[in-house]
């Protein structure tokens, strides 16, 4: 998907102007967003860990134990799909809260550069939502028809989502840290 490549290109992302006089306590307030992001990244790491276990299980499937392995593989896909779904719902909730509360509060400030950053972040949320939907569809396919092809599609969808989310979080934290504390926007 070309839009994800463009999304990850920092050269296309607007930069928020630095705010003169930001205090350390204000920066700390802005860093609360990074703590929330860290929770999501830990959960994505858990999803990745389950995926690695499923992958390792597939590599051990042999012709003699195929029926038994397929049953275990199906169970593993269901576990992975449930864990994936849970994190996807939480990430969607997080972005919805930002879109409805945090971003409008930031966009209302008399700061054109910050407004451009918020617009870009909101656009990135739309792309991430699309990637979540794509991954959820791949998870359903892998659970309904477990096999190397459906799992490969699921893995590719997850890895794309993970790469975009990590990049998005880093950008968001960097560009909003000062503004969140300075404008006293509670997270």
Buried (B, 14 or more C-beta within 10 A) or exposed (E): EEBBEEBBEEEEBBBBBEBEEBEEEBBEBBBBBBEBBEEBBEBBEBBBEBBEEBBEBBEEBEEEEEEEBEEBBBBBBBBBBEBBBEBBEEBBEBBEEBBEEBBEBBBEBEBEBBBBBBEBBBEBBEBBBBBBEBBBEBBBBBBEEBBEEBBBBBBEBBEBBBBBBBBBBEBBBBBBBBBBBBBEBEB
